[in-house]
Amino acid sequence: MKRKSLQVLLVAIISIFEIASVQAQTWFDDGLSPEFHKGRRDLFREKLPENAVAVFFTNPTRNRSNDTEFDFRPNSDFYYLTGFREPNAALIIFKTPQNIDGEVVSEMIFVQPRDPRTEQWDGERLGIEGVKEKLKLNHVYLNSDFLKSPEVDFSQFSQTLAFNTPEIEGGRHNAILKSMVDSFKAVNPSPARPADQILNQIMHQMRGVKTAEEIEMIKKAVEISGKGHIEAFKSIQPGVSERAIQGVHEFVHKALGAEYVGYGSIAGAGNNSTILHYVYNSVRDLQEGVILMDIGAEYRGYSGDITRTVPIKGKFSPEEKAIYEIVLKALEESTKASKPGTDFRAIGQISKEIVDEGLAKLGIIKKGENHSYLPHGISHHLGLDVHDRGGYGPLEPGMIFTIEPGIYIPEGSDCDPKWWGIGIRIEDNILITENGYENLSEFVPRTVADIEKVMKEEGVLQKLMKSME
């Protein structure tokens, strides 16, 4: 590529996103304050049963190939309570402060040591002093001292509750974590199920209702996710590939400050749009049909989760439009019902009834007939996990969840072949407020007219192709 062409392309791309300059950040500048995490630990402690102690382990690392690992992501509950993003760590929280080695201790975190040689290869570690300084945890110990120094006598507690203590695969990166988990199991061989039930209940209550800080993180994740969708709309035209469209989304995510995707990106065209969790995105030279894009950015640990389905040729066929309008109506009516006090499951029932009625009117099913054209639930909580913790009773202010009705008609279905290969899903991210709701992803076009209008604009893929000429 000529230097001038490259410069023109870069200027064009930057102008698209109007990216503000930001100061360089390290991984531990995560946007959430130490006070947030301390507040979460304090609230968790309040909810613990009397004379209980809770133990959390972060996630193990996962081998990708030979001596390389997948990007490490901490256990969401562990991160929620600590803000700590490194592997090989454990957290202990006491219901009642304990006298340990002459100190009154309500919580303890065990972390890996500083190691200049390892850090040269794998990046900076916080170590004991860094955790104290950055995360404001006071009682910090080396993970090699877990359950040794200072010693914790678990026999004195009426309940010892623990999360994330599965069998851990071997490998050099997990040796320390495995040793920690094994040593904990040796001194606490009690059944896991009651502990899981208690801790699940507490964490569902806490994480299901977001704080103001969390809401800001999720709004940013949704904003970045939505801009990725809009830029993808502009880049879709006959001849593109599923993977290229995935790439447009994920480029926008990175350009706007997101660290990762919130889950495996779905960009399924044609009959692939009818596969709910299609993540291969391997088909090239798309020519017709729709492409379903279920793609969200992860920003500072929090995920967006937006789905849009658009026509590859830039204009919906009559059949595609008919299915699309049913799904859009289901989404809109379920969204209107979202307010404090509404039962979570009622949101899904509204969508299912509209889909059933619409399919019957089109003659795809008979009225009252059971069918598999909408085989999934309509809503789930959204937060640190894309399918986040939270209860499924009455909606409360501070809850953030998705509404995602869909219709999927695979090839070979028991209906007129003109409907085959059409998969439509539309998904928005909803925040429950004191008086109703806020649709965080409403800015992403979703009506037929608005989608077709945006798709007439030139996208980043087309700019890239022009620069190669």
C-alpha positions as CSV (number, residue, x, y, z in Angstrom):
1,M,0.0,0.0,0.0
2,K,1.3,3.5,-0.8
3,R,2.1,5.6,2.2
4,K,-0.3,8.3,1.2
5,S,-3.1,5.8,0.9
6,L,-2.4,4.4,4.3
7,Q,-2.4,7.9,5.8
8,V,-5.7,8.7,4.2
9,L,-7.2,5.5,5.5
10,L,-6.0,6.0,9.1
11,V,-7.3,9.6,9.1
12,A,-10.7,8.4,7.8
13,I,-10.9,5.6,10.4
14,I,-10.0,7.9,13.3
15,S,-12.5,10.5,12.1
16,I,-15.3,7.9,12.1
17,F,-15.0,7.3,15.8
18,E,-13.8,10.7,17.0
19,I,-11.7,9.0,19.6
20,A,-10.6,11.3,22.4
21,S,-7.0,11.0,23.5
22,V,-6.7,9.2,26.9
23,Q,-3.8,8.7,29.3
24,A,-2.1,5.3,29.2
25,Q,-3.7,2.9,31.7
26,T,-2.4,-0.1,33.4
27,W,-4.6,-3.2,33.9
28,F,-5.4,-2.3,37.5
29,D,-6.9,1.2,36.5
30,D,-10.2,-0.5,35.9
31,G,-12.7,2.3,36.3
32,L,-14.1,1.0,39.6
33,S,-12.8,2.5,42.8
34,P,-11.3,0.6,45.7
35,E,-14.2,2.0,47.7
36,F,-16.6,0.2,45.4
37,H,-15.0,-3.2,46.0
38,K,-14.8,-2.5,49.8
39,G,-18.4,-1.6,49.8
40,R,-19.2,-4.9,48.1
41,R,-17.2,-6.9,50.7
42,D,-18.9,-5.0,53.6
43,L,-22.3,-5.7,52.2
44,F,-21.4,-9.4,51.6
45,R,-20.2,-9.7,55.1
46,E,-23.6,-8.3,56.4
47,K,-25.4,-11.0,54.5
48,L,-23.3,-13.9,55.7
49,P,-24.8,-16.3,58.2
50,E,-23.7,-15.9,61.8
51,N,-20.3,-17.4,62.7
52,A,-19.6,-18.1,59.0
53,V,-16.5,-17.7,56.9
54,A,-16.4,-17.5,53.1
55,V,-13.5,-18.5,50.8
56,F,-13.2,-17.4,47.2
57,F,-10.7,-18.6,44.7
58,T,-10.1,-16.8,41.4
59,N,-10.2,-18.7,38.1
60,P,-7.4,-21.0,36.9
61,T,-5.5,-20.2,33.7
62,R,-6.4,-22.2,30.7
63,N,-3.9,-23.8,28.3
64,R,-4.4,-22.7,24.6
65,S,-1.6,-24.6,22.9
66,N,1.7,-26.0,24.0
67,D,3.2,-23.3,26.3
68,T,0.6,-20.5,25.6
69,E,-2.4,-19.7,27.6
70,F,-5.8,-18.1,27.0
71,D,-6.0,-14.5,28.2
72,F,-6.6,-14.7,31.9
73,R,-9.9,-13.4,33.3
74,P,-10.6,-13.5,37.0
75,N,-13.6,-15.2,38.5
76,S,-16.4,-12.5,38.4
77,D,-17.3,-12.8,42.0
78,F,-13.7,-12.6,43.1
79,Y,-13.2,-9.5,41.0
80,Y,-16.4,-8.0,42.2
81,L,-15.2,-8.2,45.8
82,T,-11.6,-7.3,45.3
83,G,-10.8,-5.6,41.9
84,F,-7.8,-8.0,41.6
85,R,-7.1,-9.3,38.1
86,E,-4.2,-11.6,38.6
87,P,-4.3,-15.4,38.8
88,N,-3.4,-17.7,41.8
89,A,-5.2,-15.8,44.4
90,A,-7.7,-16.4,47.2
91,L,-9.9,-14.3,49.4
92,I,-11.2,-15.1,52.9
93,I,-14.1,-13.0,54.5
94,F,-15.1,-13.5,58.1
95,K,-18.6,-12.7,59.3
96,T,-17.1,-11.6,62.7
97,P,-13.6,-10.1,62.7
98,Q,-11.0,-12.6,64.0
99,N,-7.9,-12.1,66.2
100,I,-5.1,-13.4,64.1
101,D,-1.5,-13.0,65.1
102,G,-2.5,-10.2,67.4
103,E,-4.5,-8.3,64.8
104,V,-8.2,-7.9,64.3
105,V,-8.9,-9.2,60.8
106,S,-12.2,-9.2,58.9
107,E,-10.8,-10.3,55.5
108,M,-7.6,-11.7,54.0
109,I,-6.3,-11.9,50.4
110,F,-3.5,-14.1,49.2
111,V,-1.7,-13.1,46.1
112,Q,1.3,-14.0,44.0
113,P,4.7,-12.4,44.8
114,R,6.6,-9.9,42.8
115,D,9.0,-11.6,40.5
116,P,11.2,-9.4,38.2
117,R,12.1,-12.3,35.8
118,T,8.5,-13.5,35.4
119,E,7.2,-9.9,35.1
120,Q,9.7,-9.3,32.2
121,W,7.9,-12.1,30.3
122,D,4.3,-11.8,31.5
123,G,3.8,-8.3,32.7
124,E,3.7,-6.4,36.0
125,R,2.4,-7.9,39.2
126,L,1.0,-5.9,42.1
127,G,2.5,-8.0,44.9
128,I,1.6,-7.4,48.6
129,E,2.5,-3.7,48.6
130,G,0.8,-3.0,45.3
131,V,-2.5,-4.6,46.5
132,K,-2.4,-2.5,49.6
133,E,-1.7,0.7,47.7
134,K,-3.9,0.2,44.6
135,L,-6.8,-1.9,46.0
136,K,-6.7,-0.7,49.6
137,L,-6.9,-4.2,51.0
138,N,-5.0,-4.2,54.4
139,H,-4.4,-7.8,55.2
140,V,-2.5,-9.1,52.2
141,Y,-0.3,-12.3,52.2
142,L,1.6,-14.4,49.8
143,N,-0.3,-17.2,48.2
144,S,2.5,-19.6,49.2
145,D,1.4,-18.9,52.8
146,F,-2.3,-19.8,52.2
147,L,-3.7,-21.5,55.4
148,K,-0.2,-21.6,56.8
149,S,0.9,-18.1,57.9
150,P,-1.3,-16.7,59.4
151,E,-3.1,-20.0,60.2
152,V,-6.9,-20.0,60.1
153,D,-8.8,-22.6,62.2
154,F,-11.8,-23.4,60.1
155,S,-13.1,-25.8,62.8
156,Q,-14.3,-22.9,64.9
157,F,-16.8,-21.7,62.4
158,S,-20.3,-23.1,62.2
159,Q,-20.4,-22.7,58.4
160,T,-17.5,-22.5,56.0
161,L,-18.7,-21.4,52.6
162,A,-16.6,-21.7,49.5
163,F,-16.9,-20.9,45.8
164,N,-15.0,-22.0,42.8
165,T,-13.2,-25.1,44.2
166,P,-13.4,-27.5,41.2
167,E,-10.7,-29.8,40.2
168,I,-8.0,-27.7,38.5
169,E,-6.1,-28.9,35.4
170,G,-2.4,-29.2,35.8
171,G,0.3,-27.1,34.2
172,R,2.9,-24.7,35.6
173,H,0.6,-21.7,35.7
174,N,-2.0,-23.5,37.9
175,A,0.3,-25.4,40.3
176,I,0.0,-22.8,43.1
177,L,-3.8,-22.4,42.7
178,K,-4.2,-26.2,42.7
179,S,-2.1,-26.4,45.9
180,M,-4.2,-23.7,47.6
181,V,-7.5,-25.4,46.6
182,D,-6.3,-28.9,47.7
183,S,-5.1,-27.5,51.0
184,F,-8.4,-25.9,51.6
185,K,-10.3,-29.1,50.8
186,A,-8.1,-31.0,53.2
187,V,-9.1,-28.9,56.2
188,N,-12.7,-28.3,55.1
189,P,-14.1,-31.6,53.6
190,S,-17.7,-30.5,54.2
191,P,-20.2,-30.9,51.3
192,A,-20.2,-28.1,48.8
193,R,-23.9,-28.0,47.9
194,P,-25.3,-26.1,51.0
195,A,-22.4,-23.6,50.7
196,D,-23.0,-23.1,47.0
197,Q,-26.7,-22.4,47.7
198,I,-26.1,-19.8,50.4
199,L,-23.4,-18.0,48.5
200,N,-25.3,-18.1,45.2
201,Q,-28.3,-16.5,47.0
202,I,-26.2,-13.7,48.4
203,M,-24.3,-13.0,45.2
204,H,-27.5,-13.1,43.1
205,Q,-29.0,-10.5,45.4
206,M,-26.0,-8.3,45.3
207,R,-24.9,-8.5,41.7
208,G,-28.5,-8.5,40.3
209,V,-28.9,-4.8,41.3
210,K,-26.2,-2.6,40.0
211,T,-24.6,0.3,41.8
212,A,-24.2,3.8,40.2
213,E,-20.5,2.9,39.3
214,E,-21.5,-0.3,37.7
215,I,-24.2,1.3,35.7
216,E,-21.7,3.7,34.2
217,M,-19.4,0.9,33.2
218,I,-22.2,-1.0,31.6
219,K,-23.4,2.1,29.7
220,K,-19.9,2.5,28.3
221,A,-19.8,-1.1,27.3
222,V,-23.2,-0.8,25.6
223,E,-22.2,2.4,23.9
224,I,-19.0,0.8,22.4
225,S,-21.0,-2.3,21.4
226,G,-23.6,-0.2,19.7
227,K,-21.1,1.8,17.7
228,G,-19.6,-1.5,16.5
229,H,-23.0,-2.5,15.2
230,I,-23.6,0.8,13.4
231,E,-20.2,0.6,11.7
232,A,-20.8,-3.0,10.7
233,F,-24.2,-2.0,9.1
234,K,-22.3,0.3,6.8
235,S,-19.7,-2.3,5.9
236,I,-22.2,-5.1,5.0
237,Q,-22.7,-5.6,1.3
238,P,-22.5,-8.6,-1.1
239,G,-19.0,-10.0,-1.2
240,V,-18.1,-9.5,2.4
241,S,-17.4,-12.4,4.8
242,E,-18.8,-13.2,8.2
243,R,-15.4,-12.9,9.7
244,A,-14.8,-9.5,8.2
245,I,-18.0,-8.2,9.8
246,Q,-16.9,-9.7,13.1
247,G,-13.6,-7.9,12.6
248,V,-15.3,-4.6,12.1
249,H,-17.1,-4.9,15.4
250,E,-14.0,-6.0,17.3
251,F,-11.9,-3.2,15.8
252,V,-14.4,-0.6,17.0
253,H,-14.3,-2.2,20.4
254,K,-10.6,-1.9,20.7
255,A,-10.5,1.5,19.1
256,L,-12.9,2.8,21.7
257,G,-11.2,1.4,24.7
258,A,-12.8,-2.0,25.3
259,E,-10.4,-4.7,26.4
260,Y,-12.2,-7.8,25.1
261,V,-15.5,-9.1,23.7
262,G,-18.0,-10.0,26.3
263,Y,-18.6,-13.4,24.7
264,G,-17.9,-15.3,21.5
265,S,-18.9,-13.0,18.6
266,I,-21.8,-14.3,16.5
267,A,-22.0,-13.1,12.9
268,G,-24.1,-15.7,11.1
269,A,-25.5,-15.2,7.6
270,G,-28.1,-17.1,5.7
271,N,-28.9,-20.4,7.4
272,N,-26.2,-19.7,10.0
273,S,-28.5,-17.0,11.3
274,T,-30.8,-19.7,12.6
275,I,-28.0,-21.3,14.7
276,L,-28.4,-19.7,18.2
277,H,-24.7,-19.7,19.2
278,Y,-23.0,-19.8,15.9
279,V,-19.4,-18.5,16.5
280,Y,-17.4,-19.9,13.6
281,N,-18.1,-16.9,11.4
282,S,-16.2,-18.7,8.6
283,V,-18.4,-18.2,5.5
284,R,-16.9,-16.0,2.7
285,D,-18.5,-14.1,-0.1
286,L,-21.9,-13.4,1.3
287,Q,-24.5,-12.6,-1.4
288,E,-28.0,-12.7,0.0
289,G,-30.2,-13.3,3.0
290,V,-29.7,-11.7,6.4
291,I,-26.7,-11.6,8.8
292,L,-27.5,-11.9,12.5
293,M,-24.9,-10.1,14.6
294,D,-24.9,-10.9,18.4
295,I,-21.8,-9.1,19.5
296,G,-20.9,-7.1,22.6
297,A,-17.8,-5.4,24.0
298,E,-16.4,-6.0,27.5
299,Y,-15.3,-2.7,29.1
300,R,-13.5,-2.8,32.5
301,G,-15.0,-6.3,33.1
302,Y,-18.6,-5.3,32.2
303,S,-20.3,-6.5,29.0
304,G,-22.7,-5.1,26.5
305,D,-24.9,-7.6,24.7
306,I,-26.6,-6.2,21.5
307,T,-28.1,-8.2,18.6
308,R,-29.1,-6.7,15.3
309,T,-30.1,-8.6,12.1
310,V,-29.7,-6.8,8.7
311,P,-30.0,-7.7,5.0
312,I,-26.8,-8.4,3.2
313,K,-28.0,-6.6,0.1
314,G,-29.1,-3.6,2.1
315,K,-32.8,-4.1,1.7
316,F,-35.0,-6.7,3.4
317,S,-36.9,-9.2,1.1
318,P,-40.7,-9.3,1.8
319,E,-40.3,-12.6,3.7
320,E,-37.4,-11.2,5.8
321,K,-39.3,-8.0,6.5
322,A,-42.4,-9.9,7.6
323,I,-40.4,-12.0,10.1
324,Y,-38.4,-9.0,11.3
325,E,-41.5,-6.9,12.0
326,I,-42.9,-9.7,14.3
327,V,-39.7,-9.8,16.3
328,L,-39.5,-6.0,16.5
329,K,-43.0,-5.8,17.8
330,A,-42.2,-8.5,20.4
331,L,-39.2,-6.5,21.5
332,E,-41.0,-3.2,21.7
333,E,-44.0,-4.6,23.7
334,S,-41.8,-6.4,26.2
335,T,-39.7,-3.3,26.6
336,K,-42.8,-1.2,27.4
337,A,-43.7,-3.6,30.2
338,S,-40.3,-3.2,31.8
339,K,-40.8,-1.3,35.1
340,P,-40.3,-1.9,38.9
341,G,-42.6,-4.6,40.1
342,T,-43.1,-6.4,36.8
343,D,-42.3,-10.1,37.1
344,F,-39.1,-10.9,35.1
345,R,-40.8,-13.9,33.4
346,A,-43.7,-11.8,32.3
347,I,-41.4,-9.9,29.9
348,G,-40.6,-13.2,28.1
349,Q,-44.3,-14.3,28.0
350,I,-45.3,-11.1,26.2
351,S,-42.7,-11.7,23.4
352,K,-43.6,-15.4,23.1
353,E,-47.3,-14.6,22.6
354,I,-46.6,-12.0,19.9
355,V,-44.2,-14.4,18.1
356,D,-46.8,-17.2,18.2
357,E,-49.5,-14.9,16.9
358,G,-47.3,-13.5,14.2
359,L,-46.2,-16.9,13.0
360,A,-49.8,-18.2,12.8
361,K,-50.9,-15.2,10.8
362,L,-48.1,-15.9,8.3
363,G,-49.2,-19.6,8.1
364,I,-45.8,-20.8,9.4
365,I,-47.6,-22.5,12.3
366,K,-51.2,-23.3,13.2
367,K,-52.8,-21.2,16.0
368,G,-51.9,-22.7,19.4
369,E,-49.3,-25.1,17.9
370,N,-46.1,-25.8,19.8
371,H,-43.1,-25.0,17.7
372,S,-39.3,-24.6,17.9
373,Y,-38.9,-21.4,16.0
374,L,-38.3,-19.5,19.3
375,P,-36.3,-22.0,21.5
376,H,-34.7,-19.7,24.0
377,G,-35.6,-17.4,26.9
378,I,-36.2,-13.8,26.2
379,S,-34.2,-12.1,29.0
380,H,-31.1,-12.5,31.2
381,H,-29.2,-10.2,33.6
382,L,-26.2,-8.3,32.2
383,G,-23.1,-7.2,34.0
384,L,-19.7,-8.8,34.8
385,D,-20.9,-11.9,33.0
386,V,-22.9,-11.6,29.9
387,H,-25.4,-14.0,31.5
388,D,-25.1,-12.3,34.8
389,R,-26.1,-13.1,38.4
390,G,-29.5,-11.9,39.5
391,G,-33.0,-13.1,40.6
392,Y,-35.9,-13.7,38.3
393,G,-38.7,-12.3,40.4
394,P,-40.0,-8.7,40.4
395,L,-37.9,-6.2,38.6
396,E,-36.1,-3.6,40.7
397,P,-34.4,-0.3,40.0
398,G,-30.8,-0.9,39.2
399,M,-31.4,-4.1,37.4
400,I,-29.9,-4.3,33.9
401,F,-31.0,-7.1,31.6
402,T,-31.5,-8.0,27.9
403,I,-34.7,-8.4,25.9
404,E,-34.0,-10.6,22.9
405,P,-36.9,-12.2,21.1
406,G,-36.1,-14.1,17.9
407,I,-37.5,-16.3,15.2
408,Y,-35.3,-19.0,13.5
409,I,-36.5,-21.0,10.6
410,P,-33.8,-23.5,9.5
411,E,-33.6,-25.0,6.1
412,G,-35.8,-28.0,5.9
413,S,-38.4,-26.7,8.4
414,D,-42.0,-27.8,8.2
415,C,-43.3,-24.7,6.4
416,D,-43.2,-23.0,3.0
417,P,-39.5,-23.1,1.8
418,K,-39.7,-19.3,1.1
419,W,-39.2,-18.9,4.9
420,W,-36.2,-21.2,5.1
421,G,-32.9,-19.8,6.2
422,I,-34.3,-16.8,7.9
423,G,-33.1,-16.1,11.4
424,I,-34.0,-12.8,13.1
425,R,-33.0,-11.7,16.6
426,I,-33.1,-8.2,18.0
427,E,-31.7,-7.5,21.4
428,D,-31.6,-4.4,23.6
429,N,-30.1,-3.7,27.0
430,I,-32.5,-2.4,29.5
431,L,-31.9,-0.5,32.8
432,I,-34.8,-0.5,35.3
433,T,-35.2,3.0,36.8
434,E,-37.3,4.3,39.7
435,N,-40.2,5.0,37.4
436,G,-39.8,2.8,34.4
437,Y,-36.8,1.9,32.2
438,E,-34.0,3.2,30.1
439,N,-33.1,1.5,26.9
440,L,-29.3,1.7,26.9
441,S,-29.0,0.5,23.3
442,E,-31.9,2.4,21.7
443,F,-29.5,4.5,19.7
444,V,-28.6,1.4,17.5
445,P,-31.0,1.4,14.5
446,R,-33.6,-1.3,14.7
447,T,-36.5,-0.4,12.4
448,V,-36.4,-1.6,8.9
449,A,-36.3,1.9,7.5
450,D,-33.5,3.1,9.8
451,I,-31.4,0.0,9.1
452,E,-31.7,0.3,5.4
453,K,-30.9,4.0,5.6
454,V,-27.7,3.5,7.6
455,M,-26.6,0.6,5.3
456,K,-26.4,3.0,2.4
457,E,-23.4,4.8,4.0
458,E,-19.9,3.8,3.2
459,G,-18.2,1.6,5.8
460,V,-14.7,1.0,7.1
461,L,-14.3,-2.1,5.0
462,Q,-15.1,-0.2,1.8
463,K,-12.6,2.5,2.8
464,L,-10.0,-0.2,3.4
465,M,-10.7,-1.8,-0.1
466,K,-10.4,1.6,-1.8
467,S,-7.0,2.2,-0.1
468,M,-5.8,-1.1,-1.6
469,E,-6.6,-0.1,-5.1
